[in-house]
Structure formats: C-alpha cells, structure tokens
Amino acid sequence: MLRERRLERGLTQQQLADRVLLSKSQISDYENKRYIMKVPVAKVIADTLGCRIEDLYEWHYRNPEES
C-alpha cells in the first residue's frame, strides 16, 4: 500500500526517504514487505504523504467465529 500512496504523490523512493529521514533501502523494504513499519515510522510517512496510517497497511480481518 505504501508504494501506491507514494506513486500517487509522484515521489520516488529516494525522494520519500529524504523527506522522512530514512534510507531508500528502508522504503524499498517496507514496500516489498520485507519489514513491517512500526507505528511511529508509519505516522511520519503518512503525514508526509497526506494519508492515514491505515492507508499504508494491508488489513486482513478474521472472523473469530470461523476459528
């Protein structure tokens, strides 16, 4: 979801990384799901991209009654 939000804003990975004080490789790792963003990082990125933190994650809901 991060990649989509970044591209909507017309930013490269490097441009986003520079704005949020992370490395380009960290942005790539988050986009390719090698690492999951912690909430403080997601907050900074969301603020920079003008979206909600929830917009940066894929959400999978499980019905507890189906367990």
Backbone as a ProteinNet text record, in pm:
[ID]
protein_1_A
[PRIMARY]
MLRERRLERGLTQQQLADRVLLSKSQISDYENKRYIMKVPVAKVIADTLGCRIEDLYEWHYRNPEES
[TERTIARY]
81.9	0	87	201.8	292.2	330.6	365	405.9	296.2	171.6	61.4	47.5	54.4	42.2	158.5	278.8	396.9	383	342.3	328.1	216.5	109.6	1.4	53.2	154.8	213.8	327.1	357.5	459.9	601.4	624.4	756.1	831.6	963.3	1047.8	1073.9	1126.5	1164.4	1266.4	1361	1464.4	1405.6	1312.4	1250.6	1174.9	1099.7	1027.3	1125.9	1227.2	1327.9	1390.7	1424.9	1485.6	1390	1263.7	1165	1138.8	1150.5	1119.8	1245.2	1361.4	1490.1	1514.6	1481	1510.9	1596.8	1647.8	1722.8	1626.7	1671.8	1592.9	1569	1668.3	1652.2	1545.5	1531.1	1424.4	1287.4	1272.6	1145.3	1116.4	1217.7	1202.2	1162.7	1227.2	1194.3	1049.2	1000.7	860.8	766.7	799.5	712.8	706.5	815.9	821.7	793.2	745.7	700.9	810.7	935.1	1044.7	1045.8	997.4	982.9	849.1	793.8	668.3	701.6	642	665.9	611.6	689.9	639	552.5	463.8	366.1	431.2	536.7	596	648.6	707.1	756	637.5	535.7	416.7	350.9	351.5	292.4	366	498.2	577.5	553.9	553.2	531.3	389.8	290.9	152.4	138	196.5	190.5	255.7	367	439.5	359.9	291.4	214.5	71.8	32.3	-102.1	-210.3	-182.2	-281.9	-289.2	-372.4	-384.9	-289.2	-249.9	-164.3	-229.6	-359.3	-431.7	-416.5	-390	-375.6	-243.4	-152.3	-19.5	-6	-108.3	-103.4	-212.5	-188.2	-294.1	-357.8	-488	-559.5	-632.1	-612.6	-681.3	-761.2	-890	-975.9	-1017.6	-1014	-1058.9	-1182.7	-1278.1	-1397.7	-1366.6	-1370.3	-1335.7	-1428.3	-1548.2	-1641.4	-1602.8	-1512.5	-1470.6	-1347	-1293.9	-1170	-1191.7
-118.8	0	126.3	116.3	230.8	271.5	174.7	206.4	285	241.6	308.9	452.7	473.5	609.4	697	639.7	715.6	756.1	661.3	690.3	790.8	786.1	884.8	1026.1	1039	1170.5	1205	1111.9	1137.6	1140.4	1063.5	1061.8	933.5	945.7	827.6	776.7	657.1	605.4	697.4	746.4	833.8	964.2	1022.8	1147.9	1129.3	1020.6	993.8	970.2	891.5	862.5	991.5	1082.4	1209.7	1290.8	1288.8	1368.1	1311.6	1180.4	1119.6	1074.7	1109.7	1081	931.4	854	711.3	685.6	565.3	530.9	480.5	490.4	437.4	288.1	217.6	72.7	42	127.1	105.5	121.7	223.6	243.5	121.9	75.4	-43.2	-165.2	-183	-296.1	-290.9	-173.2	-160.2	-187.1	-134	-153.2	-299.5	-369.7	-509.4	-607.2	-553.4	-632.2	-719.4	-673.6	-744.1	-708.2	-588.6	-543.9	-474.4	-476.8	-407.8	-277.4	-169	-39	-37.6	15.3	40.4	166.4	180	289.3	427.2	456.6	591.6	622.2	523.6	542.4	562.1	479.8	491.9	629	682	813.9	922.3	918.8	1018.7	1005.7	883.5	861.5	904.5	868.6	906.6	1058.7	1126.2	1272.4	1331.3	1274.5	1323	1300.7	1187.3	1154.2	1209	1265.3	1321.3	1216.1	1105.1	998.5	952.1	853.4	797.7	680.3	651.5	535.7	409.9	397.5	280	258.6	367.3	358.3	296	276.4	224.3	74.7	13.6	-128.7	-204.1	-331.3	-420.9	-481	-478	-528.4	-655.9	-757.5	-885.2	-911.8	-918.4	-940.1	-1086.1	-1138.8	-1276.2	-1272.3	-1350.6	-1363.3	-1462.9	-1420.1	-1509.9	-1631.1	-1620	-1731.6	-1841.4	-1810.7	-1909.4	-1986.6	-1956.3	-2022.3	-2165.8
0	0	0	62.4	65	-76.5	-160.3	-298.4	-369.5	-355.9	-422.5	-374.4	-242	-188.4	-235.8	-238.3	-282.5	-428.9	-511.8	-654.3	-681.1	-601.8	-615.4	-594.5	-510.5	-482.1	-578.6	-670.1	-770.3	-715.1	-607.9	-544.2	-578	-588.8	-597.6	-456.6	-447.7	-316.4	-250.7	-328.5	-272.3	-221.9	-296.8	-252.9	-122.1	-112.3	12.1	125.4	98.9	201.6	252.9	163	203.8	291.5	258.7	333.8	473.2	488.3	618.4	692.9	637.3	700.8	721	619.3	614.6	491.4	479.5	359.2	251.3	127.5	15.7	34.5	86.9	105.9	210.7	312.1	410.6	345.7	263.3	192.7	105.2	33.8	-50.9	32.7	147.6	234.8	280.1	315	356.8	239.3	122.8	6.9	-36.5	-22	-64.9	48.7	159.7	275.1	335.2	321.9	389.1	537.9	568.6	706.8	720.4	839.4	868	939.4	893	956.1	1097.5	1187.2	1321.5	1315.4	1410	1408.4	1400.9	1479.2	1467.7	1327	1261.3	1124	1029.9	1045.5	961.2	978.4	1098.4	1124.4	1046.2	1049.4	976.7	826.2	777.4	634.3	595	674.8	645.5	642.7	740.1	742.1	617.9	577.9	460.2	332.1	323.9	204	208	321.2	332.2	334.2	402.3	413.1	558.3	584.1	717.8	733.1	854.5	879.3	822.3	838.8	792.1	641.9	568.1	423.2	381	474.8	443	466.2	523.5	556.5	483.8	456.2	410.2	533.1	537.5	654.5	617.4	698.1	679.5	806.8	790.8	906.4	912.2	1031.7	1054.8	1142.3	1105	1185.9	1297.7	1423.7	1534.1	1542.2	1486	1490	1390.7	1296.3	1197	1240.2	1354.5	1400.8	1439.8
[MASK]
+++++++++++++++++++++++++++++++++++++++++++++++++++++++++++++++++++

